[in-house]
Amino acid sequence: GFFWETKGSRFAVLTADEQGHKPRLLIFNLGQEKTENIACFDLPSSSFNQVIWAPEGQYFIVASQASASGASGSGDLLFAGLTQNNNLEILHKDEHYMLNTVQWDPSSRYVITAVTQPMQSEMGFKYSMEAGYAIWTFQGRNLYRQQKEKLYGVSWRPHPPSMLKVSKQKEIRKNIKQYSKKYDAMDDQAKETARQAFRRERESKLNAFLEILDRLKDWKAERMEDNNWGEAMEAFDEAQGWTQ
């Protein structure tokens, strides 16, 4: 299979040797003067048949997906990505048995995999027992999984077009580290503010509780003095021969 990156100049190829063994994932970068092989990965199984790039590029999923003709896939999933230096990173390996749908959300942050039933087809019964969907992060962490009878399709709600110009989007991607530092600092400040608020609330509740204890101690001392409880307790202790 041959799969272009959604945004960018790279493409992926799924290949094997002449005997159909040693399946590999190859990544190429299409430059102005030449096409360069930038990554090569030996796949753990020959069942992988699809590479699904994220809408914003860089991240992708290699999947063993059932075909429209009815050929079953194992449901194996490889979550991967390319760094800015074109280094391949395998982020996570997982499985969604019998999946026949893999779809990125428009933000490139989440992925939905699903087993859907074809409508008005004899193959519908084949998928009925496994029908359902799962939602993942782009890193491969499973967020939600749900079995769903008579599931005929899944789709993300589309996002409105970006309000940023293409040149501005390219600038942000190019300087993403600077933007990350800025927003990481804002996140750290927000977390510290929340921690301080929590500490103030906890201290306030503790002080209120200690005030109640102090009032109870004062009330107990007054009652013991008014009713001679203190003297009675001392006399009882002496009678029993107890010492403190």
TIPA-275201 format. One record per residue (C-alpha): x, y, z. Coordinates in steps of 0.02 Angstrom, whole numbers, plus 50000, padded with zeros to 5 digits. Each point is the difference from the previous one (the first is absolute). Example, Ala and Ser with C-alpha at 12.3 -4.5 7.8 and 13.67 -1.06 7.14 Angstrom:
BEGIN
      X      Y      Z
  50615  49775  50390
  50069  50172  49967
END
This chain:
BEGIN
      X      Y      Z
  50000  50000  50000
  50049  50181  49967
  49941  50139  50116
  50037  50186  49986
  50017  50106  50156
  49846  50111  50014
  50101  50159  50023
  50182  49993  49955
  50121  49924  49875
  50014  49824  50071
  49918  49836  49953
  49993  49824  50071
  50016  49833  49911
  49951  49828  50067
  50104  49867  49917
  50070  49823  50020
  50124  49886  49914
  49958  49894  49846
  49932  49859  50107
  49885  50117  50094
  50104  49989  50158
  50095  50132  50100
  49867  50137  49993
  50071  50175  50014
  49946  50178  50018
  50103  50122  49898
  49988  50189  50015
  50065  50115  49862
  50021  50187  49990
  49971  50084  49832
  50130  50137  49984
  50027  50128  49864
  50146  49904  49926
  49977  49821  50058
  49888  49880  50095
  50083  49934  50157
  49960  49848  50106
  49993  50071  50177
  49933  49853  50100
  49983  49811  49993
  49908  49891  50125
  49976  49812  50003
  49816  49968  50033
  49957  49864  50127
  49868  49925  49884
  49961  49988  49815
  49817  50042  50035
  50030  50189  50004
  49922  50073  49844
  49959  50184  50034
  50093  50158  50050
  49883  50138  50057
  50083  50170  50019
  49935  50132  50119
  49916  50151  49915
  50144  50111  50056
  50132  49872  49949
  50147  49941  50105
  49903  49864  50095
  49925  49844  49922
  49927  49830  50038
  50049  49837  49917
  49849  49885  50008
  49947  49825  49956
  49830  50048  49934
  49862  49895  49922
  49974  50042  49817
  49838  50047  49913
  50005  49834  49908
  49978  49910  50166
  50179  49944  50032
  50026  50005  50188
  50141  50091  50088
  50076  49955  50167
  49961  50172  50072
  50181  50035  50047
  50043  50184  50022
  50166  50091  50002
  49997  50183  50056
  50152  50090  49931
  50068  50169  49951
  50145  50093  49924
  50103  50129  50093
  50054  50165  49923
  50164  49914  49957
  49907  49861  49908
  50035  49870  50133
  49868  49864  50013
  49919  49974  50170
  49890  49849  50038
  49889  50067  50139
  49888  49852  50041
  49939  49831  49938
  49822  49940  50032
  49854  49907  49925
  49817  50024  49953
  49941  49830  49942
  49920  49995  49827
  50005  50189  49978
  49949  50065  49830
  50002  50188  50035
  50141  50114  50056
  49969  50188  50000
  50097  50148  50070
  49906  50147  50073
  50027  50166  49910
  50119  50065  50135
  50119  49850  49981
  49991  49970  50188
  49881  49853  50007
  49962  49843  49901
  49844  49894  49989
  50008  49817  49950
  49842  49901  49970
  49923  49837  49945
  49849  50049  49897
  49871  49891  49913
  49970  50020  49814
  49820  50044  49962
  49902  49881  49890
  50141  49876  49985
  50024  49818  50044
  50160  50049  50091
  49901  50098  50130
  49982  49850  50114
  50188  49972  49993
  50032  50165  50089
  49845  50007  50110
  50081  49914  50151
  50149  50119  50002
  49910  50161  49949
  50058  50149  50102
  50128  50138  50007
  50150  50062  50099
  50075  50173  50021
  50187  50026  50018
  50123  50142  50020
  50126  50025  49861
  50128  49917  50115
  49896  49840  50009
  49922  50018  50172
  49825  49925  50002
  49874  50125  50067
  49835  49911  49971
  49935  49836  49931
  49820  49954  49966
  49914  49849  49924
  49853  50058  49893
  49876  49889  49912
  49948  50048  49823
  50140  50126  49980
  50001  50047  49816
  50120  50146  50000
  50102  50123  50104
  50061  50174  49957
  50076  50151  50086
  49910  50166  49995
  50099  50110  49878
  50094  50152  50064
  49974  50172  49923
  50142  50064  49890
  50147  50076  50090
  49995  50189  50020
  50190  50007  49982
  50082  50027  49832
  50102  49857  49929
  50160  50101  50024
  49958  50025  50185
  49965  49815  50023
  50170  49958  49923
  50084  50127  50114
  49919  49922  50155
  50053  49825  49948
  50176  50062  49968
  50012  50086  50170
  49894  49875  50097
  50131  49984  50138
  49989  50185  50040
  49811  49994  50007
  50008  49842  50106
  50113  50086  50128
  49881  50147  50009
  49845  49894  50029
  50091  49879  50115
  50045  50149  50109
  49818  50056  50000
  49946  49823  50047
  50127  49994  50142
  49937  50168  50065
  49819  49940  49994
  50047  49839  50093
  50094  50099  50133
  49850  50116  50022
  49887  49849  50022
  50121  49923  50127
  50005  50161  50101
  49810  50012  50000
  49989  49819  50059
  50126  50032  50140
  49905  50157  50056
  49835  49905  50003
  50076  49854  50096
  50082  50118  50126
  49835  50093  50023
  49905  49838  50034
  50136  49939  50119
  49995  50164  50098
  49810  49991  50011
  50011  49822  50067
  50132  50049  50129
  49888  50143  50058
  49859  49875  50030
  50118  49889  50100
  50055  50149  50105
  49818  50045  50037
  49963  49820  50050
  50150  49999  50117
  49943  50164  50080
  49822  49933  50019
  50065  49838  50077
  50108  50095  50123
  49853  50111  50051
  49885  49851  50024
  50127  49906  50102
  50023  50151  50112
  49813  50033  50020
  49956  49818  50039
  50159  49955  50095
  50038  49866  49871
  50185  50031  50018
  50000  49967  50188
  49889  49846  49978
  50118  49927  49871
  50151  50031  50110
  49913  49916  50148
  49953  49852  49892
  50178  49980  49937
  50069  50004  50178
  49873  49870  50057
  50054  49884  49861
  50184  50026  50036
  50034  50066  49826
  50142  50118  49973
  50038  50109  49852
END
